[in-house]
């Protein structure tokens, strides 16, 4: 069963819906969650789906809450397939995702993610994160897909655009963390899953084409008050600080604070005042919400069953 989160996505939504209905492994259900779209998305969904498969939520709903609402509407199912309204799977994507999950025993499986317009541009084949918060794909800028990474392997995390996850694991992990309303929630989920003893893997034969509309500002990012760069940086620091071992936490928070200050200064010197402001405001939000950060760490520590050093290899 699939949950598709929609937000001002009419430029891509018809292609995504067509791709879902064309899957060689048919879906049992598709639930779409529209978070206050102000284009023609709502009308399109009403034409294409019965009302029972449409969930309407406010414009500023977080991605975590939107997916949760869709999961609730789905009802009992073994697997959840999570998609964005700008992520179109190839017709055999679900077939390969399920096959990889069955053969490897993985609990979360992600596809190879390629560009929307440039169909050979590699965007993701699993993701990880540096201790400074940098999102790492292991790919060169503009790298082309030539099958060079086409091997099943365990990873720290997979992106939320095309993620297949066992319903029981989604429930055990409480899904995406609403503290991360948009951006980096997928890295956090994968890190928590690995720490709790679940397997996260890549199925490169499954392909999803992703427009990355919010990242490239092709639509509004209302869940984060129209500040995608700021939210991405803030959540990057939060994910690292909530998931690292206790002995690393004080060192990292000092390092991240100093690093952010130097980054802000560098932007100012380069007369890039908007990125400088975003960096500084992200840092301010981080240090003024340390209580929520501590609560996030406590939740993760209580669910942890795998030593940090083993997860760190990913």
N, C-alpha and C positions, 0 to 999 in steps of 0.2 A: 504494500500500500504506500502511496506517495502523498507527501505534504508539500505543496508549492506555496511559497510566500510571495505575495504580489504587492508591489508599491510603485505606482506610476510606471507600469511596465509594458504599456501597449506596444512599444516599438519592438518588443521581443516575444511577448506573451503568446500570440497566435502560433508562432513557430515552435515554442516550447510545448504547448498543448498538443499540437499535431505530432511532435516527436514522442510524447508520452503515449499517445493512443496508438502509435505505430510500433511499439515495442514488440520484439519477437517473443519475449516472455511477457504475456499480458498482465497488466496490473489488476488487482482485485478492486481497489478503490483509488480515486484521486480526490483529495480534499484541497481546496484552494483557500488561502487566508489572505484577504484583501485588507491592507492596513491603510485605509483612508485615501485610496488613489483618487487623484483629481483630474485624470485624463479619461480615456474611454475604456479603461480596464474593467471597471465595474459592470458596464453595459455588456462588454464582451463576455464576461464570466456568466452573467445571467442568461445569455443566449446559449452558451456552451455547456452549462452544468445545471443540474437540478438544485433547487435552493438548499436541500439538506447537505450538499457537498460544498457549500460556500459559507465561509465564516467571515464576518465583517468586524473589523476592529479599528480603534482610533488611529489617527495619522502618526502619532508618536510612539506607537507600540514597538517594543524592542523585538529583535529577531527571536530571542529566546521565548518570549511570551507568545509570539505569533505561532511558532512551531508547536508549542505546548497546546495552544488552542486547537490547532489542526489535529494533533495526536489524540486529544480528547474526543473530537468529532469522529475520528476514524473508528474508535472502539478497538476491541481485541484484534491483534495481528501479530505475526511472528517477527516481521521485519518492517522497518520504516525506511523509506527512501526520501531524503530531504533535498529539495531543489529550490533554486531561486527562479524568479520569473524571467531571468536573462541567462539561464543555463539550459541549453538544449542537448539532450543525450542522443547519441547515435542509436539506431534502431536495435542494436544488439547489446547496448550498454548494460541494461539490467540483467540480461542473460549471463554476461561475463562477470558481473559483480556477484551474483548469487553463486555461480560456479566457483569463483575464487574463495568465497566465504566457506562453502562446503568442503573444498579440497584442503584449505589451510586451517580451518577451525577458527578463523578470525571472527571477532565480535563486531568490529567496525571495519568497513572496506570503502576505499575511495577510488575514483576513476583517474585516468590520465586526463588532465584538463588542458584543452587547446583554445586558441583564440576564436573569437566569433567571426570576425571578418577575415583575418589571416588564419586560415584553417590549419596551418602547419606550425604556428607559433606555440611553443611549449610554455604554459603558464605554471603548471604544478604537476608533480608526480610524487605527492607526499610533501609534508611541510614540517619544519622544526623551528626553533627559536634560539637566538643567542642570549647570553646573560645580560646583554645590554638592551634586549627587547627587540632586536632586529629579526624580522620574519625571514626565514631562510628556506629556499626551495632547492638549493644545490644546482641551480641552472644559471647559465650565462645569459646576460641581457640579450633578448632577441633570438635565443637559441631555437633551432628548428627541430621538429620531431622526425627522426630518422630511425626510430626503433632502438635507439641507443640505451634506453632505460627500461626496455620491455621485459622486466622480470618481476615476479611477485616477491614482495619483501615487506618485512615489518617496518613501521615508521612511527615517529612520535605522534603525528596527527595527519588528518586529511581535511581538505576544505569542506565547508558546509554545502557547496554547490555540487550535489551529486553523491553525498555521503549516504551509505547504506549502513544501518545500525540495528542490531537486535532490539526489539521492543523491551525485553527484560533488562538489557544493559542501559538503555535510555532511562528506564524507570529507576534503576539502581543508582545511576549517576545524577538523577534529577535534571537530565537534559542540559541544555546550555545554561550558563549562569546569567541571570538577568542583571547582575552587577556589571556585566559587559554587554550593553544593549546592542552594540554593533561593532564589528571588527574584533579579531583575535579570539572570539568565543570558540571557534573551531579548534584552535591550537590548545586552548585551555581544556576543552573536552577531551581531546586526545591525550593530553598529559595526565589528566585525572584518570582516564581509562587505563592507561599503562600502569599508573601507580596503584590502581585497584586490582591489578592482575588480569585485565582484559587485553586481548590482542587487537592491534590496529594495523591494517595492511593495505597495500596498494594492489589494484588489479589493472595493470596497464592496457589490457585488451579492451577494457571498458573505457569509452571516450565520451567526454562531455565538452561541448563548446560553450565558453563563458564570456559574456560581454564585459563583465566587471564594471557595470554601469555606475554604481555608487562610488567605487574607487576612483574612476576617471571623471566623476562629476557630470555624468550624462543624465542624471536625475537627482532630485533633492534627497538629502540624508536627514529626514525629519526626526528619526529616532534619536539622533545625536545633535539636534538643534542646528543642522546645516553645517556642522564642523567636522567633516570626515578626517582630515589630517590630525586635528587635535585629539579626536576620540581614538584614532588608531594609535597615536603615541601614548596616550594615557593608558589605554588597555594593554599595550605592549608591556609597560612597566608593571601594571597590576598583575598580569598573568605570571610574569617571572617572580615577582615578590610573593605571590600567594602559593607558588608551587615548589620553590627551592627549599632545601633542608634548613633547619633552624640555624645552624652555624653560619650559613651563607647570608642569611637575611640582613643582619646589621651591616655587613660589608657591602652588600649590593645596594641597600637603600642609600648609603653614603655615596657610592659610586654613581648611582643613577641621578642623584640630586646634583652632584658636581658635573656629571656629564651633560645633563640638561642645561645647566647654567652656561657651560662652555659652548654648547650648541647654539643657545640663544644669542650669546655674544657673537659667535661666528656669523650667524644670520644677519645680525645688526651691522657688523662690519661690512658684510657683503650687500648691505642695503636691501635685504630680503625681509622686510618688516612684518609681513603677514606670517610667514613660517616662524619668525622669532616670537611673535605673540602667541601662536599656537603652542610652541614648545614651552613657553613660560606658563601659560594658563594650564596646560596639561600637568606640569610639575606642581603648580599651586593646588590643583584638584587632587593630586596624589597625596600631598602632605596634609591636606585639610580633611581627608577622609581615612585616616589611619585606622580608626575603629572598625570600619567596614572591611578594611584590608585584613585586620587581625581575625575577624570573624570568618573571612574566607579561608585563611590559613588553617584555622581550627577545624573547619568542615573537611578540608582536604586531608589533614593529618588523621582525622578519625576514620577516614575511608581507605587510607593507605595500607597496602599489604605487601608491596614490593619495595625493596631498598632503593633509595634515591640513586645510588651508584649504578644500579642496573638500568634504571630509566635513562640515566644520563648518557648511556651509550647511543641512544636514539637522538 
